[in-house]
């Protein structure tokens, strides 16, 4: 990996909706990456289950995470755009 890539911050974005049972596994997949200069922006798209609370409880002590919430379900495009508006990284990656 080039020196530039090693230093560049990556903003990982992910939209979530009604996935309380699997969202932690997705978060942990990013945490296990060898590249460490990242932030993870997660937008809950108006989930009806406890997805938002599950994520909030898991990430509460880690400043690399940004959790945002749509009050109603707007769909993936708008949700990812909400994530992009908060991104501060030099690079963008999407987690599905």
PyMOL CGO cylinders between C-alpha atoms (Angstrom):
from pymol import cmd
from pymol.cgo import CYLINDER

trace = [
    CYLINDER, 0.00, 0.00, 0.00, 1.34, 3.42, -0.85, 0.3, 1, 1, 1, 1, 1, 1,
    CYLINDER, 1.34, 3.42, -0.85, 2.33, 5.92, 1.82, 0.3, 1, 1, 1, 1, 1, 1,
    CYLINDER, 2.33, 5.92, 1.82, -0.49, 8.23, 0.73, 0.3, 1, 1, 1, 1, 1, 1,
    CYLINDER, -0.49, 8.23, 0.73, -3.08, 5.48, 1.17, 0.3, 1, 1, 1, 1, 1, 1,
    CYLINDER, -3.08, 5.48, 1.17, -1.68, 4.60, 4.60, 0.3, 1, 1, 1, 1, 1, 1,
    CYLINDER, -1.68, 4.60, 4.60, -2.22, 8.15, 5.84, 0.3, 1, 1, 1, 1, 1, 1,
    CYLINDER, -2.22, 8.15, 5.84, -5.51, 8.98, 4.11, 0.3, 1, 1, 1, 1, 1, 1,
    CYLINDER, -5.51, 8.98, 4.11, -8.59, 8.76, 6.27, 0.3, 1, 1, 1, 1, 1, 1,
    CYLINDER, -8.59, 8.76, 6.27, -11.39, 6.55, 4.95, 0.3, 1, 1, 1, 1, 1, 1,
    CYLINDER, -11.39, 6.55, 4.95, -15.01, 7.38, 5.70, 0.3, 1, 1, 1, 1, 1, 1,
    CYLINDER, -15.01, 7.38, 5.70, -17.00, 4.15, 5.72, 0.3, 1, 1, 1, 1, 1, 1,
    CYLINDER, -17.00, 4.15, 5.72, -20.72, 4.75, 5.21, 0.3, 1, 1, 1, 1, 1, 1,
    CYLINDER, -20.72, 4.75, 5.21, -23.57, 2.36, 5.89, 0.3, 1, 1, 1, 1, 1, 1,
    CYLINDER, -23.57, 2.36, 5.89, -27.33, 2.69, 5.85, 0.3, 1, 1, 1, 1, 1, 1,
    CYLINDER, -27.33, 2.69, 5.85, -29.25, 0.35, 8.15, 0.3, 1, 1, 1, 1, 1, 1,
    CYLINDER, -29.25, 0.35, 8.15, -32.91, -0.55, 8.44, 0.3, 1, 1, 1, 1, 1, 1,
    CYLINDER, -32.91, -0.55, 8.44, -34.50, -3.09, 10.78, 0.3, 1, 1, 1, 1, 1, 1,
    CYLINDER, -34.50, -3.09, 10.78, -31.33, -5.15, 11.19, 0.3, 1, 1, 1, 1, 1, 1,
    CYLINDER, -31.33, -5.15, 11.19, -30.79, -5.27, 14.95, 0.3, 1, 1, 1, 1, 1, 1,
    CYLINDER, -30.79, -5.27, 14.95, -29.92, -8.98, 14.74, 0.3, 1, 1, 1, 1, 1, 1,
    CYLINDER, -29.92, -8.98, 14.74, -27.06, -8.53, 12.24, 0.3, 1, 1, 1, 1, 1, 1,
    CYLINDER, -27.06, -8.53, 12.24, -25.79, -4.94, 12.47, 0.3, 1, 1, 1, 1, 1, 1,
    CYLINDER, -25.79, -4.94, 12.47, -23.11, -5.66, 15.09, 0.3, 1, 1, 1, 1, 1, 1,
    CYLINDER, -23.11, -5.66, 15.09, -21.56, -8.30, 12.85, 0.3, 1, 1, 1, 1, 1, 1,
    CYLINDER, -21.56, -8.30, 12.85, -21.30, -5.71, 10.06, 0.3, 1, 1, 1, 1, 1, 1,
    CYLINDER, -21.30, -5.71, 10.06, -19.69, -3.18, 12.41, 0.3, 1, 1, 1, 1, 1, 1,
    CYLINDER, -19.69, -3.18, 12.41, -17.20, -5.76, 13.67, 0.3, 1, 1, 1, 1, 1, 1,
    CYLINDER, -17.20, -5.76, 13.67, -16.18, -6.57, 10.08, 0.3, 1, 1, 1, 1, 1, 1,
    CYLINDER, -16.18, -6.57, 10.08, -14.96, -2.99, 9.70, 0.3, 1, 1, 1, 1, 1, 1,
    CYLINDER, -14.96, -2.99, 9.70, -13.29, -2.97, 13.12, 0.3, 1, 1, 1, 1, 1, 1,
    CYLINDER, -13.29, -2.97, 13.12, -11.26, -6.06, 12.15, 0.3, 1, 1, 1, 1, 1, 1,
    CYLINDER, -11.26, -6.06, 12.15, -9.70, -4.43, 9.08, 0.3, 1, 1, 1, 1, 1, 1,
    CYLINDER, -9.70, -4.43, 9.08, -5.94, -3.93, 9.20, 0.3, 1, 1, 1, 1, 1, 1,
    CYLINDER, -5.94, -3.93, 9.20, -6.20, -0.32, 7.98, 0.3, 1, 1, 1, 1, 1, 1,
    CYLINDER, -6.20, -0.32, 7.98, -6.87, 1.80, 11.06, 0.3, 1, 1, 1, 1, 1, 1,
    CYLINDER, -6.87, 1.80, 11.06, -7.34, 5.39, 9.84, 0.3, 1, 1, 1, 1, 1, 1,
    CYLINDER, -7.34, 5.39, 9.84, -11.10, 5.36, 9.38, 0.3, 1, 1, 1, 1, 1, 1,
    CYLINDER, -11.10, 5.36, 9.38, -14.39, 6.70, 10.61, 0.3, 1, 1, 1, 1, 1, 1,
    CYLINDER, -14.39, 6.70, 10.61, -17.64, 4.78, 10.33, 0.3, 1, 1, 1, 1, 1, 1,
    CYLINDER, -17.64, 4.78, 10.33, -20.81, 6.73, 9.62, 0.3, 1, 1, 1, 1, 1, 1,
    CYLINDER, -20.81, 6.73, 9.62, -23.97, 4.73, 10.17, 0.3, 1, 1, 1, 1, 1, 1,
    CYLINDER, -23.97, 4.73, 10.17, -27.43, 6.10, 9.38, 0.3, 1, 1, 1, 1, 1, 1,
    CYLINDER, -27.43, 6.10, 9.38, -30.48, 4.32, 10.72, 0.3, 1, 1, 1, 1, 1, 1,
    CYLINDER, -30.48, 4.32, 10.72, -33.21, 4.80, 8.14, 0.3, 1, 1, 1, 1, 1, 1,
    CYLINDER, -33.21, 4.80, 8.14, -36.21, 4.96, 10.46, 0.3, 1, 1, 1, 1, 1, 1,
    CYLINDER, -36.21, 4.96, 10.46, -36.01, 1.39, 11.73, 0.3, 1, 1, 1, 1, 1, 1,
    CYLINDER, -36.01, 1.39, 11.73, -39.06, 0.00, 13.52, 0.3, 1, 1, 1, 1, 1, 1,
    CYLINDER, -39.06, 0.00, 13.52, -36.99, -2.43, 15.61, 0.3, 1, 1, 1, 1, 1, 1,
    CYLINDER, -36.99, -2.43, 15.61, -34.16, -1.63, 18.03, 0.3, 1, 1, 1, 1, 1, 1,
    CYLINDER, -34.16, -1.63, 18.03, -31.43, -1.23, 15.38, 0.3, 1, 1, 1, 1, 1, 1,
    CYLINDER, -31.43, -1.23, 15.38, -30.61, 2.35, 16.42, 0.3, 1, 1, 1, 1, 1, 1,
    CYLINDER, -30.61, 2.35, 16.42, -30.35, 1.49, 20.12, 0.3, 1, 1, 1, 1, 1, 1,
    CYLINDER, -30.35, 1.49, 20.12, -28.29, -1.64, 19.38, 0.3, 1, 1, 1, 1, 1, 1,
    CYLINDER, -28.29, -1.64, 19.38, -25.76, 0.39, 17.40, 0.3, 1, 1, 1, 1, 1, 1,
    CYLINDER, -25.76, 0.39, 17.40, -25.71, 3.21, 19.94, 0.3, 1, 1, 1, 1, 1, 1,
    CYLINDER, -25.71, 3.21, 19.94, -24.97, 0.81, 22.79, 0.3, 1, 1, 1, 1, 1, 1,
    CYLINDER, -24.97, 0.81, 22.79, -22.17, -0.87, 20.84, 0.3, 1, 1, 1, 1, 1, 1,
    CYLINDER, -22.17, -0.87, 20.84, -20.35, 2.27, 19.65, 0.3, 1, 1, 1, 1, 1, 1,
    CYLINDER, -20.35, 2.27, 19.65, -20.87, 4.59, 22.61, 0.3, 1, 1, 1, 1, 1, 1,
    CYLINDER, -20.87, 4.59, 22.61, -17.22, 4.70, 23.70, 0.3, 1, 1, 1, 1, 1, 1,
    CYLINDER, -17.22, 4.70, 23.70, -15.57, 4.78, 20.27, 0.3, 1, 1, 1, 1, 1, 1,
    CYLINDER, -15.57, 4.78, 20.27, -15.09, 8.21, 18.69, 0.3, 1, 1, 1, 1, 1, 1,
    CYLINDER, -15.09, 8.21, 18.69, -14.49, 6.72, 15.23, 0.3, 1, 1, 1, 1, 1, 1,
    CYLINDER, -14.49, 6.72, 15.23, -18.24, 6.14, 14.88, 0.3, 1, 1, 1, 1, 1, 1,
    CYLINDER, -18.24, 6.14, 14.88, -20.92, 8.62, 13.91, 0.3, 1, 1, 1, 1, 1, 1,
    CYLINDER, -20.92, 8.62, 13.91, -24.50, 7.46, 14.29, 0.3, 1, 1, 1, 1, 1, 1,
    CYLINDER, -24.50, 7.46, 14.29, -27.32, 9.41, 12.70, 0.3, 1, 1, 1, 1, 1, 1,
    CYLINDER, -27.32, 9.41, 12.70, -31.00, 8.68, 12.38, 0.3, 1, 1, 1, 1, 1, 1,
    CYLINDER, -31.00, 8.68, 12.38, -33.75, 9.39, 9.91, 0.3, 1, 1, 1, 1, 1, 1,
    CYLINDER, -33.75, 9.39, 9.91, -37.03, 9.83, 11.76, 0.3, 1, 1, 1, 1, 1, 1,
    CYLINDER, -37.03, 9.83, 11.76, -38.84, 8.10, 8.89, 0.3, 1, 1, 1, 1, 1, 1,
    CYLINDER, -38.84, 8.10, 8.89, -37.72, 5.67, 6.20, 0.3, 1, 1, 1, 1, 1, 1,
    CYLINDER, -37.72, 5.67, 6.20, -36.30, 7.69, 3.29, 0.3, 1, 1, 1, 1, 1, 1,
    CYLINDER, -36.30, 7.69, 3.29, -34.66, 4.85, 1.37, 0.3, 1, 1, 1, 1, 1, 1,
    CYLINDER, -34.66, 4.85, 1.37, -31.05, 3.96, 0.75, 0.3, 1, 1, 1, 1, 1, 1,
    CYLINDER, -31.05, 3.96, 0.75, -30.06, 6.81, -1.59, 0.3, 1, 1, 1, 1, 1, 1,
    CYLINDER, -30.06, 6.81, -1.59, -31.06, 9.60, 0.79, 0.3, 1, 1, 1, 1, 1, 1,
    CYLINDER, -31.06, 9.60, 0.79, -29.71, 7.68, 3.76, 0.3, 1, 1, 1, 1, 1, 1,
    CYLINDER, -29.71, 7.68, 3.76, -26.27, 7.30, 2.16, 0.3, 1, 1, 1, 1, 1, 1,
    CYLINDER, -26.27, 7.30, 2.16, -26.32, 10.97, 1.16, 0.3, 1, 1, 1, 1, 1, 1,
    CYLINDER, -26.32, 10.97, 1.16, -26.89, 11.79, 4.86, 0.3, 1, 1, 1, 1, 1, 1,
    CYLINDER, -26.89, 11.79, 4.86, -23.79, 9.76, 5.64, 0.3, 1, 1, 1, 1, 1, 1,
    CYLINDER, -23.79, 9.76, 5.64, -21.77, 11.50, 2.92, 0.3, 1, 1, 1, 1, 1, 1,
    CYLINDER, -21.77, 11.50, 2.92, -22.74, 14.90, 4.34, 0.3, 1, 1, 1, 1, 1, 1,
    CYLINDER, -22.74, 14.90, 4.34, -20.99, 13.93, 7.59, 0.3, 1, 1, 1, 1, 1, 1,
    CYLINDER, -20.99, 13.93, 7.59, -17.95, 12.29, 6.04, 0.3, 1, 1, 1, 1, 1, 1,
    CYLINDER, -17.95, 12.29, 6.04, -14.56, 13.87, 6.68, 0.3, 1, 1, 1, 1, 1, 1,
    CYLINDER, -14.56, 13.87, 6.68, -12.33, 11.27, 5.07, 0.3, 1, 1, 1, 1, 1, 1,
    CYLINDER, -12.33, 11.27, 5.07, -10.19, 11.64, 2.00, 0.3, 1, 1, 1, 1, 1, 1,
    CYLINDER, -10.19, 11.64, 2.00, -11.69, 8.41, 0.68, 0.3, 1, 1, 1, 1, 1, 1,
    CYLINDER, -11.69, 8.41, 0.68, -15.22, 6.97, 0.86, 0.3, 1, 1, 1, 1, 1, 1,
    CYLINDER, -15.22, 6.97, 0.86, -16.06, 3.29, 1.26, 0.3, 1, 1, 1, 1, 1, 1,
    CYLINDER, -16.06, 3.29, 1.26, -19.50, 1.76, 1.44, 0.3, 1, 1, 1, 1, 1, 1,
    CYLINDER, -19.50, 1.76, 1.44, -20.41, -1.11, 3.75, 0.3, 1, 1, 1, 1, 1, 1,
    CYLINDER, -20.41, -1.11, 3.75, -23.44, -3.20, 2.77, 0.3, 1, 1, 1, 1, 1, 1,
]
cmd.load_cgo(trace, "trace")
